Amino acid sequence: MSSEEDEPGPTEWVAGEPVGVGPWPGPWPDDPRYDPELLEHGDRRNVVDHYRYWRRDAIVADLDLRRHDFHVAIENFQHDHNIGTVVRTANAFAAQAVHIVGRKRWNRRGAMVTDRYQHLHHHPDLASLAAFAREHELSVIGVDNVPGSIPVETADLPRKALFVFGQEGPGLGAEARDLAIFSVSIAQFGSTRSINAGVAAGIVMHAWVRQHADLHSAW
């Protein structure tokens, strides 16, 4: 049985046609990273071309060599539907890990199976998250448009950062704000009071990438 027995996950589609690759043409590569099942039947997973035909554990191992120094945490006290999007975006920006604080169960649909490649940690409360941050010498940065926040567009973000996001509606809780060494806000110019956590996470992670990542290593 294939090591990818729970793959392929959602098939990518463009203009009504599946994308990805079909069966491997010619002799198979002599490389343990490749999955015989995928080589035989094709690879329609939502992965970059570099990882086509690779086993899932091989992809995770390779990503572990590329992950950045920041972590992302999101409060999950109201079954927030944005968590899946946060996970998917964290995978795109090669976050070290995503931390779910509060309820352990969360809606995975928005993750588009990227949670299979992204390290996830659950913390029952913010005290547990704080202990993790201290153990790993991470600077906790809150993300919320509240008085006193520094615009993320101009903030000097620490390399070893743990970004904490609140939920749609209530935003970042008071305990999480107290945990942070400072908070950042995202400039908005329209009528809405806030943007959802999935969008905010993407903006803040990209701000970190602009300051600290080797952009030549992007796909």
Summary of the structure (lengths in Angstrom):
residues: 219
radius of gyration: 18.9
end to end distance: 30.9
largest distance: 62.0
contacts: 643
relative contact order: 0.15
helix: 32%
strand: 19%
